[in-house]
Amino acid sequence: MNDQNDSHITCWGIGPLEFGDDLETIAEKVGKENVSTDSLFLEGDFDRLITKVWKGTPKEITIIWKEVKPPFKTVSTFEIAQEDSPYKFDNGIGIGTGIKEIVALNGGEPIKLYGFGWDYGGTFIDFGKGKLKGDLPCFGGVFQLQTEAADAEVQQVMGDQEIYSNAPAFSKYKAVLTVIRISEKGAE
């Protein structure tokens, strides 16, 4: 793999890691010392073992496997969440990208996400009929609303509900990507 792709996110993988890789291949690519096993908790309960590559560094990548226990052969999802992560899609989307920038890249079409302030708060749902739907079928992520305010606009985007990026709160407050997940061809 050439170095210029080392910080690219595509629908095939992140950096040097690809969906076709198993745990052994990943360890060969990045060095065994850069691979660790961790636990994934969903809603406070242990869900499964996951793999972290370059844990605790800006380059950290989390791998969620289709298999619940070893041997880990099939990548289900790659995830990045480091604030200073170097990884980006070719269109510039990366950690810290604002919801307005993504809507602009989506041809102005609003995106749909879950309301903020609960377990799945800010989780991306879809690009609607926008341009990115075809460009990034593998895209997933979580947005964070950059305010502590609790005014009427913010109240409208809180809680277990589906909201759109054209809600009044987003013209008043910034929301940025804090997690990027890619799933093979968008399959969950």
DOSEMAR-404670 format. One record per residue: x, z, y of N, C-alpha, C in turn; residue in three letters. Coordinates in steps of 0.2 Angstrom, whole numbers, padded with zeros to 4 digits, always signed. Last residue first. Layout:
N
XZYXZYXZYALA...
END
This chain:
188
-0125+0040-0015-0125+0047-0015-0125+0049-0022GLU-0118+0025-0010-0122+0028-0015-0120+0036-0015ALA-0110+0018-0001-0115+0021+0002-0120+0025-0003GLY-0099+0012-0008-0105+0008-0006-0111+0012-0004LYS-0094+0029-0011-0093+0022-0013-0100+0018-0012GLU-0094+0038+0004-0097+0037-0003-0096+0030-0005SER-0086+0047+0016-0088+0041+0014-0089+0041+0006ILE-0088+0058+0030-0089+0057+0022-0090+0050+0021ARG-0082+0068+0042-0083+0061+0040-0083+0061+0033ILE-0086+0080+0054-0085+0078+0047-0086+0071+0046VAL-0089+0079+0067-0084+0085+0065-0082+0084+0058THR-0093+0069+0081-0092+0069+0073-0087+0075+0072LEU-0103+0077+0094-0097+0073+0091-0096+0074+0084VAL-0113+0076+0108-0113+0078+0101-0107+0074+0098ALA-0115+0083+0125-0112+0078+0120-0112+0081+0113LYS-0131+0083+0134-0125+0086+0131-0122+0081+0126TYR-0140+0074+0140-0138+0080+0144-0131+0083+0141LYS-0143+0065+0131-0141+0062+0137-0138+0068+0142SER-0146+0073+0120-0140+0069+0120-0138+0065+0126PHE-0159+0078+0123-0153+0082+0123-0146+0079+0123ALA-0168+0067+0122-0166+0069+0129-0160+0074+0129PRO-0164+0056+0108-0167+0062+0111-0164+0064+0117ALA-0158+0046+0102-0160+0045+0109-0164+0051+0112ASN-0154+0049+0090-0149+0050+0095-0151+0048+0102SER-0167+0059+0082-0164+0052+0084-0159+0054+0089TYR-0170+0069+0067-0170+0068+0075-0166+0061+0076ILE-0179+0078+0055-0175+0072+0057-0176+0071+0064GLU-0177+0096+0053-0181+0090+0055-0176+0084+0056GLN-0173+0111+0054-0174+0107+0048-0179+0101+0050ASP-0166+0113+0070-0170+0115+0064-0170+0109+0059GLY-0166+0105+0087-0164+0111+0082-0169+0111+0076MET-0170+0097+0097-0166+0094+0092-0163+0100+0087VAL-0178+0104+0105-0181+0098+0102-0177+0095+0097GLN-0169+0113+0111-0174+0116+0106-0177+0110+0102GLN-0163+0105+0120-0159+0108+0114-0164+0110+0109VAL-0173+0104+0130-0170+0098+0126-0167+0100+0120GLU-0175+0117+0134-0181+0114+0130-0178+0108+0127ALA-0160+0127+0130-0165+0124+0135-0170+0120+0131ASP-0149+0134+0126-0155+0134+0122-0161+0131+0126ALA-0132+0130+0126-0138+0131+0129-0144+0131+0124ALA-0120+0128+0121-0123+0134+0118-0130+0135+0121GLU-0114+0112+0115-0117+0116+0120-0119+0123+0117THR-0112+0100+0107-0107+0103+0111-0110+0107+0117GLN-0117+0098+0091-0119+0098+0097-0114+0102+0102LEU-0109+0089+0078-0109+0095+0081-0111+0094+0089GLN-0112+0079+0064-0111+0080+0071-0112+0087+0073PHE-0106+0073+0049-0109+0078+0052-0107+0079+0059VAL-0108+0059+0038-0104+0063+0042-0109+0069+0045GLY-0105+0042+0031-0109+0049+0031-0105+0053+0036GLY-0104+0025+0026-0103+0031+0031-0108+0037+0030PHE-0105+0014+0018-0102+0020+0015-0102+0026+0019CYS-0109+0003+0026-0114+0006+0021-0112+0013+0018PRO-0104-0002+0039-0102+0004+0036-0107+0007+0031LEU-0111-0015+0042-0103-0014+0043-0101-0008+0039ASP-0124-0013+0041-0121-0018+0037-0114-0017+0037GLY-0126-0002+0050-0129-0002+0044-0126-0007+0039LYS-0121-0006+0062-0116-0002+0058-0119-0001+0051LEU-0132-0012+0069-0126-0016+0067-0122-0013+0062LYS-0148-0004+0065-0142-0006+0069-0136-0010+0065GLY-0159+0001+0061-0158-0006+0060-0152-0009+0064LYS-0152+0016+0056-0158+0013+0058-0157+0005+0056GLY-0141+0023+0051-0140+0019+0057-0146+0015+0059PHE-0145+0040+0044-0144+0032+0044-0143+0029+0051ASP-0140+0053+0044-0145+0051+0039-0144+0043+0039ILE-0128+0066+0047-0130+0059+0048-0135+0057+0043PHE-0131+0083+0051-0129+0078+0046-0132+0071+0047THR-0135+0093+0060-0131+0088+0062-0129+0083+0057GLY-0137+0105+0047-0138+0103+0054-0133+0098+0056GLY-0139+0110+0034-0137+0103+0035-0138+0101+0042TYR-0142+0124+0038-0137+0122+0033-0134+0115+0033ASP-0144+0124+0056-0146+0126+0049-0141+0123+0044TRP-0142+0118+0069-0143+0125+0068-0146+0127+0061GLY-0150+0102+0072-0145+0106+0072-0147+0114+0070PHE-0158+0089+0062-0158+0094+0068-0152+0099+0067GLY-0151+0075+0055-0154+0081+0054-0153+0085+0060TYR-0152+0058+0062-0148+0064+0059-0153+0070+0058LEU-0151+0041+0066-0155+0047+0064-0150+0052+0060LYS-0147+0031+0080-0145+0034+0074-0150+0040+0072ILE-0153+0018+0090-0152+0025+0089-0150+0026+0082PRO-0143+0003+0095-0149+0006+0090-0148+0013+0089GLU-0133-0002+0101-0138+0002+0105-0143+0005+0101GLY-0124-0007+0091-0128-0012+0095-0134-0008+0099GLY-0116+0003+0086-0122+0001+0082-0127-0004+0086ASN-0108+0006+0097-0105+0002+0091-0111-0001+0087LEU-0117+0014+0104-0115+0008+0107-0112+0003+0101ALA-0118+0025+0094-0124+0021+0096-0122+0014+0099VAL-0105+0029+0095-0107+0027+0089-0114+0022+0090ILE-0104+0034+0108-0100+0029+0106-0102+0025+0100GLU-0114+0045+0107-0115+0039+0112-0111+0033+0110LYS-0108+0054+0099-0114+0050+0096-0115+0044+0100ILE-0090+0053+0099-0096+0055+0101-0102+0051+0099GLY-0077+0057+0088-0081+0052+0091-0088+0054+0093THR-0071+0068+0081-0072+0068+0088-0075+0063+0092GLY-0064+0058+0068-0066+0064+0070-0066+0065+0078ILE-0069+0040+0072-0065+0046+0069-0068+0052+0070GLY-0070+0023+0075-0074+0030+0074-0069+0034+0070ILE-0064+0011+0077-0062+0017+0081-0065+0023+0079GLY-0066+0001+0068-0070+0001+0075-0068+0007+0079ASN-0059+0005+0057-0056-0001+0061-0059-0001+0068ASP-0060+0023+0056-0062+0016+0054-0059+0011+0059PHE-0046+0034+0055-0051+0031+0059-0053+0025+0055LYS-0036+0049+0054-0040+0044+0050-0045+0041+0055TYR-0029+0060+0058-0027+0053+0061-0031+0048+0058PRO-0037+0075+0064-0036+0070+0059-0034+0063+0061SER-0039+0086+0072-0033+0082+0074-0032+0077+0068ASP-0049+0093+0065-0050+0091+0072-0045+0086+0074GLU-0053+0088+0048-0048+0091+0053-0049+0089+0060GLN-0061+0083+0039-0064+0087+0044-0059+0090+0049ALA-0066+0070+0027-0061+0073+0032-0065+0077+0037ILE-0070+0066+0010-0072+0069+0016-0066+0071+0021GLU-0076+0055-0002-0070+0057+0002-0073+0060+0008PHE-0085+0056-0017-0085+0056-0010-0078+0058-0007THR-0083+0053-0031-0090+0052-0028-0089+0052-0020SER-0071+0047-0042-0072+0050-0035-0079+0048-0033VAL-0068+0051-0058-0072+0047-0054-0074+0050-0047THR-0061+0060-0065-0059+0053-0066-0062+0048-0061LYS-0055+0075-0070-0058+0072-0065-0056+0064-0064PHE-0058+0082-0086-0054+0079-0082-0058+0075-0076PRO-0065+0096-0076-0060+0091-0078-0061+0088-0085PRO-0083+0096-0071-0077+0099-0073-0072+0094-0075LYS-0091+0087-0065-0092+0094-0062-0086+0098-0065VAL-0088+0070-0059-0087+0075-0064-0087+0082-0061GLU-0087+0065-0046-0093+0064-0050-0094+0069-0056LYS-0079+0075-0034-0079+0071-0040-0086+0070-0043TRP-0073+0074-0018-0078+0077-0022-0079+0072-0028ILE-0059+0078-0009-0062+0074-0014-0067+0077-0018ILE-0053+0079+0008-0056+0083+0002-0059+0077-0002THR-0038+0078+0016-0043+0074+0013-0046+0078+0007ILE-0027+0081+0030-0031+0084+0024-0037+0079+0022GLU-0019+0078+0040-0020+0073+0035-0025+0075+0029LYS-0016+0090+0047-0021+0085+0050-0023+0080+0045PRO-0017+0102+0033-0013+0098+0038-0018+0093+0041THR-0024+0109+0023-0021+0113+0029-0017+0109+0034GLY-0019+0099+0010-0023+0104+0012-0020+0108+0018LYS-0016+0086+0004-0013+0088+0011-0017+0094+0014TRP-0031+0086-0004-0025+0082-0003-0022+0084+0004VAL-0041+0095-0014-0039+0094-0007-0032+0091-0008LYS-0055+0093-0025-0048+0092-0024-0047+0091-0017THR-0067+0105-0032-0065+0099-0028-0058+0099-0028ILE-0079+0111-0043-0072+0111-0041-0071+0104-0038LEU-0096+0116-0038-0091+0113-0042-0084+0114-0039ARG-0104+0127-0032-0107+0120-0034-0102+0117-0040ASP-0108+0143-0028-0103+0139-0031-0106+0133-0034PHE-0119+0145-0014-0118+0146-0021-0112+0141-0023ASP-0121+0143+0000-0118+0149-0002-0117+0150-0010GLY-0125+0129+0001-0130+0135+0002-0128+0141-0001GLU-0112+0126-0010-0117+0123-0006-0123+0128-0006LEU-0094+0126-0011-0100+0130-0011-0106+0126-0007PHE-0081+0121-0021-0086+0118-0016-0092+0123-0017LEU-0064+0126-0022-0071+0127-0024-0076+0124-0019SER-0050+0117-0027-0053+0121-0022-0060+0122-0025ASP-0033+0112-0030-0040+0112-0032-0043+0118-0028THR-0022+0100-0022-0024+0107-0024-0031+0107-0026SER-0007+0091-0019-0014+0091-0022-0016+0098-0024VAL+0006+0090-0016+0001+0089-0010-0006+0089-0013ASN+0013+0091-0027+0014+0097-0023+0009+0096-0017GLU+0012+0078-0033+0008+0084-0036+0008+0090-0031LYS+0010+0064-0022+0015+0070-0025+0010+0075-0027GLY+0002+0053-0019+0004+0058-0014+0009+0064-0016VAL+0002+0045-0031+0002+0042-0024+0005+0047-0019LYS+0000+0055-0041+0006+0050-0041+0007+0047-0034GLU-0012+0061-0038-0006+0065-0038+0001+0060-0038ALA-0020+0049-0040-0019+0052-0033-0013+0057-0033ILE-0019+0048-0054-0017+0042-0049-0015+0045-0042THR-0025+0060-0058-0018+0058-0060-0015+0053-0055GLU-0038+0058-0054-0034+0064-0051-0027+0062-0052LEU-0041+0041-0051-0042+0047-0054-0037+0052-0051ASP-0047+0028-0039-0042+0033-0041-0044+0038-0045ASP-0056+0020-0034-0055+0019-0041-0049+0024-0044GLY-0057+0024-0021-0062+0026-0025-0061+0025-0032PHE-0041+0029-0015-0046+0024-0016-0051+0026-0021GLU-0029+0034-0003-0033+0035-0008-0039+0031-0008LEU-0021+0031+0009-0019+0028+0002-0024+0030-0004PRO-0035+0032+0020-0027+0031+0019-0026+0028+0012GLY-0049+0032+0010-0046+0034+0016-0038+0034+0015ILE-0059+0018+0003-0056+0024+0003-0053+0027+0010GLY-0068+0008+0005-0064+0008-0002-0060+0014-0002TRP-0073+0007+0017-0078+0009+0012-0075+0009+0005CYS-0060+0015+0026-0064+0009+0024-0069+0012+0019THR-0049+0022+0038-0055+0023+0033-0058+0017+0032ILE-0031+0022+0039-0038+0019+0040-0043+0022+0035HIS-0018+0027+0039-0023+0031+0043-0030+0028+0043SER-0011+0018+0032-0011+0025+0030-0016+0029+0034ASP-0010+0005+0034-0017+0007+0032-0017+0014+0030ASN+0003+0003+0038-0002+0002+0043-0009+0004+0041GLN+0010+0003+0026+0010+0009+0030+0004+0009+0035ASP+0003-0004+0011+0007-0004+0017+0005+0001+0022ASN+0004+0000-0006+0000+0000+0000+0004+0000+0006MET
END
